[in-house]
Amino acid sequence: MANWDEDGVRARIREMAARDPARERFGARTHRYALAPRLLETEIRAFEESHGIALPVEYRSFVAEVGNGPAGPGHRMMPLTVPCPEADEEWAAVDEWEEDRLPGSLAEPFPLTEPLPGPIGAPADLTRGTLMLAEQGCGIYTRLILNGPHTGEIWQIDTDWGGFVPVSPGFRSWYTDWLASL
C-alpha cells in the first residue's frame, strides 16, 4: 500500500503541535512539527536516476504525497533532496546527510545480512546502501535500507552502544507509530 492521506497526516501533526506548545516532546524543538512541501515526481525520479536506485515504495510515496520532512521521529526527518532551509550549526547530521549523497554510496549493496548488536565502533562502510532518515542525537541515526533482502526496513545505527539493528519493518509503520505516539 503506497497511498498516504496527506490531509490526515498534516492534521495529526497539527494536533501533536497543539498538545505540545512548549515543544517539550523529543525532537520537537528541532522539527517544530513542520512538514516541507511534497516533492515533484520529476525531482524524485531525478534523485533515483542520479544515484542509481529505486526508493522503497512507502518512503517514495510519502515524499511525493505528504512532504519532504522535517516533522517525524527523532530530531527531524531528513529531506531527500535538499538540506532543510533552517539547517544551521545545530544540525549535527549535515555531514552524515551529505555523505549519503556522495556518488554511488546509495546504490552500493547493504553489507549486513543480519543485525549487528552492541558497540561496533565507527565502520563507515556499514551504511552503504542505506539512506539516513532521522538523527536521534548522540551519533545515533535511523536509516532506510535501499537494497538487498532488507530493502524497505528501517534500521538504527548506534556505534557506541546499540549496534546496527532493525527498528521497524518499513517506513509506513515507523512514521505512523510516531504519529500515534502522543
Contacts in CASP RR format, 6 or more apart in sequence:
PFRMAT RR
TARGET T0000
AUTHOR 0000-0000-0000
METHOD contacts of the structure
MODEL  1
MANWDEDGVRARIREMAARDPARERFGARTHRYALAPRLLETEIRAFEES
HGIALPVEYRSFVAEVGNGPAGPGHRMMPLTVPCPEADEEWAAVDEWEED
RLPGSLAEPFPLTEPLPGPIGAPADLTRGTLMLAEQGCGIYTRLILNGPH
TGEIWQIDTDWGGFVPVSPGFRSWYTDWLASL
1 172 0 8 1.000
2 57 0 8 1.000
2 58 0 8 1.000
2 60 0 8 1.000
2 61 0 8 1.000
3 61 0 8 1.000
3 65 0 8 1.000
4 61 0 8 1.000
4 62 0 8 1.000
4 65 0 8 1.000
4 66 0 8 1.000
6 38 0 8 1.000
6 65 0 8 1.000
6 66 0 8 1.000
6 67 0 8 1.000
9 35 0 8 1.000
9 66 0 8 1.000
9 179 0 8 1.000
10 35 0 8 1.000
10 66 0 8 1.000
12 179 0 8 1.000
13 33 0 8 1.000
13 35 0 8 1.000
13 71 0 8 1.000
13 179 0 8 1.000
14 33 0 8 1.000
16 25 0 8 1.000
16 33 0 8 1.000
16 179 0 8 1.000
16 182 0 8 1.000
17 28 0 8 1.000
17 32 0 8 1.000
17 33 0 8 1.000
19 182 0 8 1.000
20 28 0 8 1.000
20 33 0 8 1.000
20 182 0 8 1.000
23 29 0 8 1.000
23 32 0 8 1.000
23 33 0 8 1.000
25 182 0 8 1.000
26 74 0 8 1.000
27 74 0 8 1.000
27 75 0 8 1.000
27 76 0 8 1.000
30 70 0 8 1.000
30 74 0 8 1.000
30 75 0 8 1.000
30 76 0 8 1.000
30 90 0 8 1.000
31 69 0 8 1.000
31 70 0 8 1.000
31 71 0 8 1.000
31 72 0 8 1.000
31 74 0 8 1.000
31 75 0 8 1.000
31 76 0 8 1.000
31 77 0 8 1.000
32 70 0 8 1.000
32 71 0 8 1.000
33 71 0 8 1.000
34 70 0 8 1.000
34 71 0 8 1.000
35 66 0 8 1.000
35 67 0 8 1.000
35 69 0 8 1.000
35 70 0 8 1.000
35 71 0 8 1.000
36 67 0 8 1.000
36 68 0 8 1.000
36 69 0 8 1.000
36 70 0 8 1.000
36 79 0 8 1.000
36 84 0 8 1.000
37 67 0 8 1.000
37 68 0 8 1.000
38 63 0 8 1.000
38 64 0 8 1.000
38 65 0 8 1.000
38 66 0 8 1.000
38 67 0 8 1.000
38 68 0 8 1.000
39 63 0 8 1.000
39 64 0 8 1.000
39 67 0 8 1.000
39 68 0 8 1.000
39 80 0 8 1.000
39 81 0 8 1.000
41 64 0 8 1.000
43 81 0 8 1.000
44 55 0 8 1.000
44 60 0 8 1.000
44 63 0 8 1.000
44 64 0 8 1.000
44 80 0 8 1.000
47 55 0 8 1.000
47 80 0 8 1.000
47 81 0 8 1.000
48 54 0 8 1.000
48 55 0 8 1.000
51 101 0 8 1.000
51 103 0 8 1.000
51 104 0 8 1.000
51 106 0 8 1.000
51 107 0 8 1.000
52 104 0 8 1.000
52 106 0 8 1.000
52 107 0 8 1.000
53 106 0 8 1.000
53 107 0 8 1.000
53 129 0 8 1.000
53 146 0 8 1.000
53 147 0 8 1.000
54 60 0 8 1.000
55 63 0 8 1.000
55 80 0 8 1.000
55 131 0 8 1.000
55 146 0 8 1.000
56 144 0 8 1.000
56 145 0 8 1.000
56 146 0 8 1.000
56 151 0 8 1.000
56 152 0 8 1.000
56 170 0 8 1.000
56 171 0 8 1.000
58 152 0 8 1.000
58 170 0 8 1.000
58 171 0 8 1.000
58 172 0 8 1.000
59 131 0 8 1.000
59 133 0 8 1.000
59 144 0 8 1.000
59 152 0 8 1.000
59 171 0 8 1.000
62 171 0 8 1.000
62 172 0 8 1.000
62 175 0 8 1.000
63 69 0 8 1.000
63 80 0 8 1.000
68 79 0 8 1.000
68 80 0 8 1.000
68 81 0 8 1.000
69 76 0 8 1.000
69 77 0 8 1.000
69 78 0 8 1.000
69 79 0 8 1.000
69 84 0 8 1.000
70 76 0 8 1.000
70 77 0 8 1.000
70 78 0 8 1.000
70 79 0 8 1.000
70 84 0 8 1.000
71 77 0 8 1.000
72 134 0 8 1.000
72 175 0 8 1.000
72 178 0 8 1.000
73 133 0 8 1.000
73 134 0 8 1.000
73 142 0 8 1.000
73 174 0 8 1.000
73 175 0 8 1.000
73 177 0 8 1.000
73 178 0 8 1.000
74 134 0 8 1.000
74 135 0 8 1.000
74 136 0 8 1.000
74 137 0 8 1.000
74 142 0 8 1.000
75 93 0 8 1.000
75 134 0 8 1.000
75 135 0 8 1.000
75 136 0 8 1.000
75 137 0 8 1.000
76 84 0 8 1.000
76 134 0 8 1.000
76 135 0 8 1.000
77 133 0 8 1.000
77 134 0 8 1.000
77 175 0 8 1.000
78 84 0 8 1.000
78 93 0 8 1.000
78 97 0 8 1.000
78 132 0 8 1.000
78 133 0 8 1.000
78 134 0 8 1.000
78 135 0 8 1.000
80 131 0 8 1.000
83 91 0 8 1.000
83 94 0 8 1.000
83 97 0 8 1.000
84 91 0 8 1.000
87 94 0 8 1.000
92 135 0 8 1.000
92 137 0 8 1.000
92 139 0 8 1.000
93 132 0 8 1.000
93 135 0 8 1.000
93 141 0 8 1.000
96 132 0 8 1.000
96 135 0 8 1.000
96 141 0 8 1.000
97 132 0 8 1.000
99 105 0 8 1.000
99 124 0 8 1.000
100 106 0 8 1.000
100 127 0 8 1.000
100 130 0 8 1.000
100 131 0 8 1.000
100 132 0 8 1.000
105 127 0 8 1.000
105 128 0 8 1.000
105 129 0 8 1.000
106 129 0 8 1.000
106 130 0 8 1.000
106 131 0 8 1.000
106 146 0 8 1.000
107 129 0 8 1.000
107 146 0 8 1.000
107 147 0 8 1.000
108 128 0 8 1.000
108 129 0 8 1.000
109 128 0 8 1.000
109 129 0 8 1.000
109 147 0 8 1.000
109 148 0 8 1.000
110 128 0 8 1.000
110 129 0 8 1.000
110 130 0 8 1.000
110 145 0 8 1.000
110 146 0 8 1.000
110 147 0 8 1.000
110 148 0 8 1.000
110 150 0 8 1.000
110 151 0 8 1.000
111 125 0 8 1.000
111 126 0 8 1.000
111 128 0 8 1.000
112 126 0 8 1.000
112 150 0 8 1.000
112 164 0 8 1.000
113 149 0 8 1.000
115 155 0 8 1.000
115 163 0 8 1.000
115 164 0 8 1.000
115 165 0 8 1.000
115 166 0 8 1.000
116 126 0 8 1.000
116 163 0 8 1.000
116 164 0 8 1.000
116 165 0 8 1.000
117 162 0 8 1.000
117 163 0 8 1.000
117 165 0 8 1.000
118 161 0 8 1.000
118 162 0 8 1.000
118 163 0 8 1.000
119 159 0 8 1.000
119 160 0 8 1.000
119 161 0 8 1.000
119 162 0 8 1.000
119 163 0 8 1.000
120 126 0 8 1.000
120 157 0 8 1.000
120 159 0 8 1.000
120 162 0 8 1.000
120 163 0 8 1.000
120 164 0 8 1.000
121 159 0 8 1.000
121 160 0 8 1.000
122 159 0 8 1.000
123 159 0 8 1.000
126 157 0 8 1.000
126 164 0 8 1.000
127 141 0 8 1.000
127 143 0 8 1.000
127 157 0 8 1.000
129 145 0 8 1.000
129 146 0 8 1.000
129 147 0 8 1.000
130 143 0 8 1.000
130 144 0 8 1.000
130 145 0 8 1.000
130 146 0 8 1.000
130 155 0 8 1.000
131 143 0 8 1.000
131 144 0 8 1.000
131 146 0 8 1.000
132 141 0 8 1.000
132 142 0 8 1.000
132 143 0 8 1.000
132 144 0 8 1.000
133 141 0 8 1.000
133 142 0 8 1.000
133 143 0 8 1.000
133 144 0 8 1.000
133 154 0 8 1.000
133 171 0 8 1.000
133 174 0 8 1.000
134 141 0 8 1.000
134 142 0 8 1.000
135 141 0 8 1.000
135 142 0 8 1.000
136 142 0 8 1.000
136 156 0 8 1.000
136 158 0 8 1.000
138 158 0 8 1.000
138 160 0 8 1.000
139 158 0 8 1.000
139 159 0 8 1.000
139 160 0 8 1.000
140 156 0 8 1.000
140 157 0 8 1.000
140 158 0 8 1.000
141 156 0 8 1.000
141 157 0 8 1.000
142 154 0 8 1.000
142 155 0 8 1.000
142 156 0 8 1.000
142 167 0 8 1.000
142 174 0 8 1.000
143 154 0 8 1.000
143 155 0 8 1.000
143 156 0 8 1.000
143 157 0 8 1.000
144 152 0 8 1.000
144 153 0 8 1.000
144 154 0 8 1.000
144 171 0 8 1.000
145 151 0 8 1.000
145 152 0 8 1.000
145 153 0 8 1.000
145 154 0 8 1.000
145 155 0 8 1.000
146 152 0 8 1.000
150 166 0 8 1.000
152 170 0 8 1.000
152 171 0 8 1.000
153 166 0 8 1.000
153 168 0 8 1.000
153 169 0 8 1.000
153 170 0 8 1.000
154 166 0 8 1.000
154 167 0 8 1.000
154 168 0 8 1.000
154 169 0 8 1.000
154 170 0 8 1.000
154 171 0 8 1.000
154 174 0 8 1.000
155 164 0 8 1.000
155 165 0 8 1.000
155 166 0 8 1.000
155 167 0 8 1.000
156 162 0 8 1.000
156 164 0 8 1.000
156 165 0 8 1.000
156 166 0 8 1.000
156 167 0 8 1.000
157 163 0 8 1.000
157 164 0 8 1.000
158 164 0 8 1.000
167 174 0 8 1.000
168 174 0 8 1.000
168 177 0 8 1.000
END
